[in-house]
Amino acid sequence: MTVENIADTQVPTHGVELTDAAAAKAKALLDQEGRTDMCLRIAVQPGGCAGLRYQLFFDERTLDGDARRDFNGLTVVVDRMSAPYLQGALIDFVDTIEKQGFTIDNPNAGGSCACGDSFN
């Protein structure tokens, strides 16, 4: 196999970071369901009051152009259209008396709505 062929078979990576807490929570949710065939997909879709909306969900599909990274045994996938919007984003999981859930700190977001579910 030539160097060119090796480069063609490599899967692209993305610039999303996951904290250990977020990776552990997502992995625990998958383990609880007994699903070893799924990954965490992070996507950006049009919508929300600020123009773009985040989507985090478990997915068993592989889409053409997906970028993948592994975080402590959890595969995180970003589609090629969402990757530029998520470059440098940090996904965390918080569990406090005030809030529980995944949070996204995205340096690419120019602004967000009051609910925090969408950005521009």
N, CA, C and O atoms as a GROMACS GRO file, in nm:
protein
  480
    1MET      N    1   0.085  -0.117   0.000
    1MET     CA    2   0.000   0.000   0.000
    1MET      C    3   0.090   0.124   0.000
    1MET      O    4   0.185   0.132   0.078
    2THR      N    5   0.059   0.217  -0.086
    2THR     CA    6   0.140   0.338  -0.094
    2THR      C    7   0.092   0.440   0.010
    2THR      O    8  -0.014   0.424   0.070
    3VAL      N    9   0.172   0.542   0.030
    3VAL     CA   10   0.136   0.648   0.123
    3VAL      C   11   0.005   0.714   0.082
    3VAL      O   12  -0.077   0.748   0.168
    4GLU      N   13  -0.015   0.732  -0.047
    4GLU     CA   14  -0.138   0.794  -0.096
    4GLU      C   15  -0.259   0.711  -0.057
    4GLU      O   16  -0.360   0.766  -0.017
    5ASN      N   17  -0.250   0.578  -0.069
    5ASN     CA   18  -0.363   0.492  -0.034
    5ASN      C   19  -0.392   0.495   0.116
    5ASN      O   20  -0.508   0.492   0.156
    6ILE      N   21  -0.288   0.502   0.198
    6ILE     CA   22  -0.309   0.511   0.342
    6ILE      C   23  -0.384   0.639   0.376
    6ILE      O   24  -0.476   0.636   0.457
    7ALA      N   25  -0.346   0.750   0.315
    7ALA     CA   26  -0.413   0.877   0.341
    7ALA      C   27  -0.560   0.871   0.300
    7ALA      O   28  -0.644   0.932   0.366
    8ASP      N   29  -0.591   0.800   0.192
    8ASP     CA   30  -0.728   0.790   0.145
    8ASP      C   31  -0.817   0.713   0.241
    8ASP      O   32  -0.938   0.737   0.245
    9THR      N   33  -0.762   0.620   0.319
    9THR     CA   34  -0.842   0.536   0.406
    9THR      C   35  -0.855   0.593   0.548
    9THR      O   36  -0.932   0.540   0.628
   10GLN      N   37  -0.783   0.699   0.580
   10GLN     CA   38  -0.792   0.757   0.713
   10GLN      C   39  -0.923   0.834   0.728
   10GLN      O   40  -0.966   0.905   0.637
   11VAL      N   41  -0.985   0.818   0.845
   11VAL     CA   42  -1.108   0.889   0.874
   11VAL      C   43  -1.072   1.027   0.928
   11VAL      O   44  -0.986   1.039   1.015
   12PRO      N   45  -1.138   1.133   0.877
   12PRO     CA   46  -1.106   1.267   0.927
   12PRO      C   47  -1.147   1.282   1.073
   12PRO      O   48  -1.238   1.215   1.120
   13THR      N   49  -1.078   1.373   1.143
   13THR     CA   50  -1.115   1.403   1.281
   13THR      C   51  -1.176   1.542   1.287
   13THR      O   52  -1.164   1.620   1.192
   14HIS      N   53  -1.240   1.572   1.398
   14HIS     CA   54  -1.304   1.703   1.415
   14HIS      C   55  -1.243   1.775   1.534
   14HIS      O   56  -1.166   1.716   1.610
   15GLY      N   57  -1.277   1.902   1.549
   15GLY     CA   58  -1.220   1.985   1.654
   15GLY      C   59  -1.306   1.999   1.778
   15GLY      O   60  -1.282   2.090   1.858
   16VAL      N   61  -1.405   1.914   1.796
   16VAL     CA   62  -1.488   1.918   1.916
   16VAL      C   63  -1.413   1.850   2.030
   16VAL      O   64  -1.351   1.746   2.010
   17GLU      N   65  -1.420   1.909   2.148
   17GLU     CA   66  -1.360   1.850   2.268
   17GLU      C   67  -1.472   1.807   2.362
   17GLU      O   68  -1.576   1.872   2.370
   18LEU      N   69  -1.450   1.698   2.433
   18LEU     CA   70  -1.544   1.649   2.534
   18LEU      C   71  -1.471   1.642   2.667
   18LEU      O   72  -1.358   1.593   2.674
   19THR      N   73  -1.535   1.692   2.772
   19THR     CA   74  -1.475   1.677   2.904
   19THR      C   75  -1.489   1.531   2.946
   19THR      O   76  -1.568   1.456   2.889
   20ASP      N   77  -1.411   1.492   3.046
   20ASP     CA   78  -1.422   1.356   3.098
   20ASP      C   79  -1.562   1.330   3.151
   20ASP      O   80  -1.614   1.219   3.136
   21ALA      N   81  -1.624   1.430   3.214
   21ALA     CA   82  -1.759   1.415   3.269
   21ALA      C   83  -1.860   1.389   3.158
   21ALA      O   84  -1.948   1.303   3.173
   22ALA      N   85  -1.850   1.461   3.047
   22ALA     CA   86  -1.943   1.443   2.936
   22ALA      C   87  -1.924   1.306   2.871
   22ALA      O   88  -2.022   1.238   2.840
   23ALA      N   89  -1.799   1.265   2.851
   23ALA     CA   90  -1.773   1.134   2.791
   23ALA      C   91  -1.823   1.023   2.881
   23ALA      O   92  -1.883   0.926   2.834
   24ALA      N   93  -1.800   1.036   3.012
   24ALA     CA   94  -1.843   0.933   3.106
   24ALA      C   95  -1.995   0.922   3.110
   24ALA      O   96  -2.049   0.811   3.113
   25LYS      N   97  -2.066   1.035   3.109
   25LYS     CA   98  -2.213   1.033   3.113
   25LYS      C   99  -2.270   0.971   2.986
   25LYS      O  100  -2.359   0.886   2.993
   26ALA      N  101  -2.219   1.012   2.870
   26ALA     CA  102  -2.269   0.956   2.744
   26ALA      C  103  -2.241   0.806   2.737
   26ALA      O  104  -2.326   0.729   2.695
   27LYS      N  105  -2.121   0.766   2.778
   27LYS     CA  106  -2.086   0.624   2.778
   27LYS      C  107  -2.176   0.546   2.873
   27LYS      O  108  -2.220   0.436   2.840
   28ALA      N  109  -2.203   0.602   2.991
   28ALA     CA  110  -2.291   0.536   3.088
   28ALA      C  111  -2.432   0.518   3.032
   28ALA      O  112  -2.496   0.415   3.055
   29LEU      N  113  -2.482   0.618   2.960
   29LEU     CA  114  -2.615   0.607   2.899
   29LEU      C  115  -2.619   0.496   2.795
   29LEU      O  116  -2.715   0.420   2.789
   30LEU      N  117  -2.514   0.486   2.714
   30LEU     CA  118  -2.508   0.378   2.615
   30LEU      C  119  -2.495   0.242   2.683
   30LEU      O  120  -2.561   0.147   2.642
   31ASP      N  121  -2.410   0.233   2.786
   31ASP     CA  122  -2.392   0.108   2.858
   31ASP      C  123  -2.522   0.063   2.924
   31ASP      O  124  -2.554  -0.055   2.926
   32GLN      N  125  -2.596   0.159   2.977
   32GLN     CA  126  -2.724   0.131   3.043
   32GLN      C  127  -2.822   0.066   2.945
   32GLN      O  128  -2.901  -0.020   2.984
   33GLU      N  129  -2.816   0.106   2.821
   33GLU     CA  130  -2.903   0.050   2.717
   33GLU      C  131  -2.843  -0.074   2.652
   33GLU      O  132  -2.907  -0.140   2.571
   34GLY      N  133  -2.718  -0.105   2.688
   34GLY     CA  134  -2.652  -0.221   2.628
   34GLY      C  135  -2.615  -0.202   2.482
   34GLY      O  136  -2.607  -0.298   2.406
   35ARG      N  137  -2.592  -0.076   2.443
   35ARG     CA  138  -2.563  -0.045   2.302
   35ARG      C  139  -2.415  -0.018   2.284
   35ARG      O  140  -2.363   0.083   2.332
   36THR      N  141  -2.347  -0.106   2.217
   36THR     CA  142  -2.206  -0.086   2.185
   36THR      C  143  -2.188  -0.045   2.039
   36THR      O  144  -2.077  -0.019   1.994
   37ASP      N  145  -2.299  -0.040   1.965
   37ASP     CA  146  -2.295  -0.012   1.822
   37ASP      C  147  -2.323   0.135   1.790
   37ASP      O  148  -2.332   0.171   1.672
   38MET      N  149  -2.337   0.220   1.891
   38MET     CA  150  -2.376   0.358   1.867
   38MET      C  151  -2.265   0.455   1.908
   38MET      O  152  -2.180   0.424   1.990
   39CYS      N  153  -2.271   0.573   1.848
   39CYS     CA  154  -2.178   0.681   1.882
   39CYS      C  155  -2.260   0.804   1.919
   39CYS      O  156  -2.381   0.808   1.895
   40LEU      N  157  -2.194   0.903   1.975
   40LEU     CA  158  -2.259   1.031   2.004
   40LEU      C  159  -2.240   1.120   1.883
   40LEU      O  160  -2.127   1.151   1.845
   41ARG      N  161  -2.349   1.162   1.823
   41ARG     CA  162  -2.343   1.251   1.707
   41ARG      C  163  -2.376   1.392   1.753
   41ARG      O  164  -2.475   1.415   1.823
   42ILE      N  165  -2.291   1.487   1.713
   42ILE     CA  166  -2.313   1.628   1.741
   42ILE      C  167  -2.329   1.698   1.608
   42ILE      O  168  -2.243   1.688   1.520
   43ALA      N  169  -2.441   1.769   1.593
   43ALA     CA  170  -2.472   1.832   1.465
   43ALA      C  171  -2.525   1.973   1.487
   43ALA      O  172  -2.567   2.008   1.597
   44VAL      N  173  -2.522   2.051   1.382
   44VAL     CA  174  -2.580   2.184   1.380
   44VAL      C  175  -2.684   2.184   1.270
   44VAL      O  176  -2.657   2.143   1.157
   45GLN      N  177  -2.804   2.231   1.304
   45GLN     CA  178  -2.914   2.236   1.208
   45GLN      C  179  -2.974   2.376   1.207
   45GLN      O  180  -2.969   2.445   1.309
   46PRO      N  181  -3.030   2.418   1.094
   46PRO     CA  182  -3.101   2.547   1.093
   46PRO      C  183  -3.220   2.539   1.188
   46PRO      O  184  -3.287   2.436   1.198
   47GLY      N  185  -3.246   2.649   1.257
   47GLY     CA  186  -3.362   2.652   1.346
   47GLY      C  187  -3.331   2.727   1.474
   47GLY      O  188  -3.222   2.780   1.491
   48GLY      N  189  -3.428   2.729   1.562
   48GLY     CA  190  -3.413   2.800   1.687
   48GLY      C  191  -3.429   2.950   1.666
   48GLY      O  192  -3.430   2.997   1.552
   49CYS      N  193  -3.441   3.022   1.774
   49CYS     CA  194  -3.465   3.166   1.761
   49CYS      C  195  -3.340   3.244   1.722
   49CYS      O  196  -3.351   3.360   1.681
   50ALA      N  197  -3.222   3.184   1.732
   50ALA     CA  198  -3.098   3.254   1.694
   50ALA      C  199  -3.046   3.210   1.557
   50ALA      O  200  -2.947   3.265   1.509
   51GLY      N  201  -3.110   3.112   1.494
   51GLY     CA  202  -3.072   3.075   1.357
   51GLY      C  203  -3.017   2.935   1.341
   51GLY      O  204  -3.048   2.869   1.241
   52LEU      N  205  -2.936   2.887   1.437
   52LEU     CA  206  -2.880   2.753   1.429
   52LEU      C  207  -2.905   2.681   1.562
   52LEU      O  208  -2.901   2.743   1.669
   53ARG      N  209  -2.930   2.552   1.555
   53ARG     CA  210  -2.960   2.474   1.675
   53ARG      C  211  -2.867   2.354   1.684
   53ARG      O  212  -2.838   2.288   1.585
   54TYR      N  213  -2.820   2.327   1.806
   54TYR     CA  214  -2.737   2.210   1.831
   54TYR      C  215  -2.825   2.086   1.841
   54TYR      O  216  -2.938   2.092   1.888
   55GLN      N  217  -2.769   1.975   1.796
   55GLN     CA  218  -2.832   1.845   1.816
   55GLN      C  219  -2.728   1.749   1.869
   55GLN      O  220  -2.621   1.734   1.809
   56LEU      N  221  -2.757   1.684   1.980
   56LEU     CA  222  -2.673   1.578   2.036
   56LEU      C  223  -2.761   1.456   2.048
   56LEU      O  224  -2.866   1.460   2.112
   57PHE      N  225  -2.720   1.347   1.986
   57PHE     CA  226  -2.800   1.225   1.994
   57PHE      C  227  -2.713   1.105   1.964
   57PHE      O  228  -2.606   1.116   1.904
   58PHE      N  229  -2.760   0.989   2.007
   58PHE     CA  230  -2.690   0.865   1.979
   58PHE      C  231  -2.732   0.816   1.842
   58PHE      O  232  -2.850   0.821   1.806
   59ASP      N  233  -2.635   0.769   1.765
   59ASP     CA  234  -2.661   0.732   1.626
   59ASP      C  235  -2.582   0.607   1.591
   59ASP      O  236  -2.467   0.591   1.631
   60GLU      N  237  -2.644   0.520   1.516
   60GLU     CA  238  -2.574   0.400   1.469
   60GLU      C  239  -2.531   0.413   1.323
   60GLU      O  240  -2.464   0.325   1.270
   61ARG      N  241  -2.571   0.522   1.259
   61ARG     CA  242  -2.539   0.542   1.118
   61ARG      C  243  -2.398   0.597   1.099
   61ARG      O  244  -2.341   0.659   1.189
   62THR      N  245  -2.344   0.574   0.982
   62THR     CA  246  -2.220   0.636   0.938
   62THR      C  247  -2.253   0.712   0.810
   62THR      O  248  -2.297   0.652   0.712
   63LEU      N  249  -2.232   0.842   0.812
   63LEU     CA  250  -2.262   0.924   0.696
   63LEU      C  251  -2.134   0.956   0.620
   63LEU      O  252  -2.026   0.963   0.678
   64ASP      N  253  -2.146   0.975   0.490
   64ASP     CA  254  -2.032   1.010   0.407
   64ASP      C  255  -1.974   1.142   0.455
   64ASP      O  256  -2.045   1.241   0.467
   65GLY      N  257  -1.845   1.144   0.483
   65GLY     CA  258  -1.778   1.265   0.527
   65GLY      C  259  -1.776   1.285   0.678
   65GLY      O  260  -1.727   1.387   0.725
   66ASP      N  261  -1.830   1.189   0.754
   66ASP     CA  262  -1.825   1.201   0.900
   66ASP      C  263  -1.683   1.213   0.951
   66ASP      O  264  -1.592   1.146   0.902
   67ALA      N  265  -1.665   1.299   1.050
   67ALA     CA  266  -1.537   1.310   1.121
   67ALA      C  267  -1.557   1.244   1.256
   67ALA      O  268  -1.660   1.265   1.321
   68ARG      N  269  -1.459   1.165   1.301
   68ARG     CA  270  -1.473   1.087   1.424
   68ARG      C  271  -1.356   1.111   1.518
   68ARG      O  272  -1.244   1.137   1.475
   69ARG      N  273  -1.385   1.103   1.648
   69ARG     CA  274  -1.283   1.106   1.752
   69ARG      C  275  -1.328   1.016   1.866
   69ARG      O  276  -1.448   0.999   1.890
   70ASP      N  277  -1.232   0.960   1.936
   70ASP     CA  278  -1.261   0.875   2.049
   70ASP      C  279  -1.228   0.950   2.179
   70ASP      O  280  -1.122   1.012   2.190
   71PHE      N  281  -1.318   0.942   2.275
   71PHE     CA  282  -1.299   1.002   2.407
   71PHE      C  283  -1.326   0.895   2.512
   71PHE      O  284  -1.442   0.866   2.544
   72ASN      N  285  -1.221   0.836   2.565
   72ASN     CA  286  -1.233   0.735   2.671
   72ASN      C  287  -1.331   0.624   2.634
   72ASN      O  288  -1.413   0.583   2.716
   73GLY      N  289  -1.323   0.575   2.510
   73GLY     CA  290  -1.408   0.465   2.468
   73GLY      C  291  -1.540   0.507   2.406
   73GLY      O  292  -1.618   0.422   2.363
   74LEU      N  293  -1.567   0.636   2.400
   74LEU     CA  294  -1.688   0.688   2.338
   74LEU      C  295  -1.650   0.751   2.204
   74LEU      O  296  -1.565   0.839   2.199
   75THR      N  297  -1.713   0.707   2.097
   75THR     CA  298  -1.688   0.766   1.966
   75THR      C  299  -1.783   0.884   1.947
   75THR      O  300  -1.904   0.872   1.963
   76VAL      N  301  -1.725   0.999   1.912
   76VAL     CA  302  -1.803   1.120   1.886
   76VAL      C  303  -1.789   1.151   1.738
   76VAL      O  304  -1.679   1.157   1.684
   77VAL      N  305  -1.904   1.171   1.673
   77VAL     CA  306  -1.909   1.191   1.528
   77VAL      C  307  -1.970   1.328   1.497
   77VAL      O  308  -2.067   1.369   1.560
   78VAL      N  309  -1.911   1.396   1.398
   78VAL     CA  310  -1.963   1.524   1.350
   78VAL      C  311  -1.970   1.515   1.198
   78VAL      O  312  -1.872   1.475   1.134
   79ASP      N  313  -2.084   1.551   1.140
   79ASP     CA  314  -2.095   1.548   0.994
   79ASP      C  315  -2.015   1.662   0.933
   79ASP      O  316  -1.985   1.761   1.000
   80ARG      N  317  -1.983   1.649   0.806
   80ARG     CA  318  -1.894   1.746   0.742
   80ARG      C  319  -1.952   1.887   0.733
   80ARG      O  320  -1.877   1.985   0.731
   81MET      N  321  -2.084   1.900   0.728
   81MET     CA  322  -2.145   2.033   0.722
   81MET      C  323  -2.141   2.104   0.858
   81MET      O  324  -2.131   2.226   0.864
   82SER      N  325  -2.150   2.027   0.967
   82SER     CA  326  -2.151   2.084   1.101
   82SER      C  327  -2.011   2.114   1.154
   82SER      O  328  -1.995   2.201   1.240
   83ALA      N  329  -1.911   2.043   1.105
   83ALA     CA  330  -1.776   2.053   1.159
   83ALA      C  331  -1.722   2.196   1.168
   83ALA      O  332  -1.666   2.231   1.272
   84PRO      N  333  -1.737   2.281   1.065
   84PRO     CA  334  -1.683   2.418   1.077
   84PRO      C  335  -1.750   2.499   1.188
   84PRO      O  336  -1.686   2.582   1.252
   85TYR      N  337  -1.879   2.476   1.211
   85TYR     CA  338  -1.952   2.549   1.315
   85TYR      C  339  -1.912   2.503   1.455
   85TYR      O  340  -1.930   2.577   1.552
   86LEU      N  341  -1.858   2.382   1.467
   86LEU     CA  342  -1.827   2.322   1.597
   86LEU      C  343  -1.678   2.318   1.628
   86LEU      O  344  -1.639   2.268   1.733
   87GLN      N  345  -1.594   2.370   1.538
   87GLN     CA  346  -1.450   2.369   1.560
   87GLN      C  347  -1.414   2.439   1.690
   87GLN      O  348  -1.444   2.558   1.707
   88GLY      N  349  -1.351   2.368   1.782
   88GLY     CA  350  -1.310   2.427   1.909
   88GLY      C  351  -1.417   2.425   2.017
   88GLY      O  352  -1.392   2.472   2.128
   89ALA      N  353  -1.535   2.372   1.986
   89ALA     CA  354  -1.643   2.367   2.086
   89ALA      C  355  -1.609   2.267   2.196
   89ALA      O  356  -1.547   2.164   2.171
   90LEU      N  357  -1.650   2.299   2.318
   90LEU     CA  358  -1.628   2.213   2.433
   90LEU      C  359  -1.762   2.165   2.486
   90LEU      O  360  -1.847   2.245   2.523
   91ILE      N  361  -1.779   2.032   2.489
   91ILE     CA  362  -1.901   1.971   2.541
   91ILE      C  363  -1.874   1.924   2.683
   91ILE      O  364  -1.775   1.855   2.708
   92ASP      N  365  -1.960   1.963   2.776
   92ASP     CA  366  -1.945   1.924   2.916
   92ASP      C  367  -2.078   1.868   2.964
   92ASP      O  368  -2.181   1.886   2.900
   93PHE      N  369  -2.074   1.799   3.078
   93PHE     CA  370  -2.196   1.754   3.143
   93PHE      C  371  -2.196   1.811   3.284
   93PHE      O  372  -2.102   1.790   3.360
   94VAL      N  373  -2.304   1.883   3.317
   94VAL     CA  374  -2.316   1.941   3.451
   94VAL      C  375  -2.430   1.872   3.524
   94VAL      O  376  -2.532   1.837   3.465
   95ASP      N  377  -2.411   1.855   3.653
   95ASP     CA  378  -2.514   1.793   3.737
   95ASP      C  379  -2.514   1.868   3.870
   95ASP      O  380  -2.448   1.829   3.966
   96THR      N  381  -2.591   1.977   3.873
   96THR     CA  382  -2.602   2.058   3.993
   96THR      C  383  -2.749   2.070   4.031
   96THR      O  384  -2.836   2.022   3.958
   97ILE      N  385  -2.776   2.132   4.143
   97ILE     CA  386  -2.913   2.152   4.186
   97ILE      C  387  -2.989   2.244   4.090
   97ILE      O  388  -3.112   2.236   4.078
   98GLU      N  389  -2.916   2.331   4.021
   98GLU     CA  390  -2.977   2.427   3.929
   98GLU      C  391  -2.994   2.374   3.787
   98GLU      O  392  -3.086   2.414   3.716
   99LYS      N  393  -2.905   2.283   3.747
   99LYS     CA  394  -2.907   2.240   3.608
   99LYS      C  395  -2.846   2.102   3.594
   99LYS      O  396  -2.748   2.068   3.661
  100GLN      N  397  -2.903   2.023   3.505
  100GLN     CA  398  -2.843   1.895   3.472
  100GLN      C  399  -2.852   1.876   3.321
  100GLN      O  400  -2.958   1.896   3.261
  101GLY      N  401  -2.741   1.838   3.262
  101GLY     CA  402  -2.742   1.811   3.119
  101GLY      C  403  -2.610   1.847   3.052
  101GLY      O  404  -2.515   1.892   3.116
  102PHE      N  405  -2.609   1.826   2.923
  102PHE     CA  406  -2.491   1.858   2.843
  102PHE      C  407  -2.492   2.006   2.810
  102PHE      O  408  -2.596   2.064   2.781
  103THR      N  409  -2.374   2.067   2.815
  103THR     CA  410  -2.359   2.208   2.779
  103THR      C  411  -2.257   2.218   2.666
  103THR      O  412  -2.168   2.134   2.653
  104ILE      N  413  -2.272   2.322   2.586
  104ILE     CA  414  -2.180   2.344   2.474
  104ILE      C  415  -2.125   2.485   2.484
  104ILE      O  416  -2.200   2.583   2.484
  105ASP      N  417  -1.992   2.494   2.494
  105ASP     CA  418  -1.924   2.623   2.491
  105ASP      C  419  -1.858   2.632   2.354
  105ASP      O  420  -1.758   2.566   2.327
  106ASN      N  421  -1.915   2.715   2.268
  106ASN     CA  422  -1.873   2.721   2.128
  106ASN      C  423  -1.812   2.858   2.096
  106ASN      O  424  -1.884   2.958   2.095
  107PRO      N  425  -1.682   2.863   2.070
  107PRO     CA  426  -1.618   2.992   2.037
  107PRO      C  427  -1.664   3.049   1.904
  107PRO      O  428  -1.640   3.167   1.876
  108ASN      N  429  -1.730   2.971   1.820
  108ASN     CA  430  -1.777   3.017   1.690
  108ASN      C  431  -1.912   3.087   1.698
  108ASN      O  432  -1.954   3.152   1.602
  109ALA      N  433  -1.980   3.075   1.811
  109ALA     CA  434  -2.113   3.135   1.824
  109ALA      C  435  -2.100   3.285   1.847
  109ALA      O  436  -2.037   3.329   1.943
  110GLY      N  437  -2.160   3.362   1.757
  110GLY     CA  438  -2.157   3.508   1.771
  110GLY      C  439  -2.254   3.556   1.876
  110GLY      O  440  -2.235   3.662   1.935
  111GLY      N  441  -2.358   3.479   1.899
  111GLY     CA  442  -2.459   3.511   1.998
  111GLY      C  443  -2.550   3.392   2.015
  111GLY      O  444  -2.547   3.300   1.933
  112SER      N  445  -2.630   3.392   2.120
  112SER     CA  446  -2.722   3.283   2.142
  112SER      C  447  -2.853   3.339   2.196
  112SER      O  448  -2.861   3.455   2.236
  113CYS      N  449  -2.953   3.256   2.197
  113CYS     CA  450  -3.082   3.298   2.252
  113CYS      C  451  -3.081   3.278   2.403
  113CYS      O  452  -2.989   3.219   2.458
  114ALA      N  453  -3.182   3.327   2.468
  114ALA     CA  454  -3.189   3.321   2.614
  114ALA      C  455  -3.193   3.177   2.666
  114ALA      O  456  -3.140   3.148   2.773
  115CYS      N  457  -3.256   3.088   2.590
  115CYS     CA  458  -3.267   2.949   2.638
  115CYS      C  459  -3.137   2.872   2.618
  115CYS      O  460  -3.118   2.767   2.680
  116GLY      N  461  -3.046   2.922   2.532
  116GLY     CA  462  -2.918   2.856   2.510
  116GLY      C  463  -2.923   2.740   2.414
  116GLY      O  464  -2.821   2.673   2.393
  117ASP      N  465  -3.038   2.714   2.354
  117ASP     CA  466  -3.051   2.602   2.261
  117ASP      C  467  -3.009   2.636   2.119
  117ASP      O  468  -2.986   2.546   2.038
  118SER      N  469  -2.999   2.764   2.086
  118SER     CA  470  -2.961   2.798   1.950
  118SER      C  471  -2.860   2.912   1.953
  118SER      O  472  -2.843   2.981   2.054
  119PHE      N  473  -2.792   2.930   1.839
  119PHE     CA  474  -2.687   3.031   1.830
  119PHE      C  475  -2.678   3.084   1.688
  119PHE      O  476  -2.743   3.032   1.597
  120ASN      N  477  -2.595   3.187   1.670
  120ASN     CA  478  -2.571   3.240   1.535
  120ASN      C  479  -2.423   3.269   1.520
  120ASN      O  480  -2.380   3.314   1.414
   0.00000   0.00000   0.00000
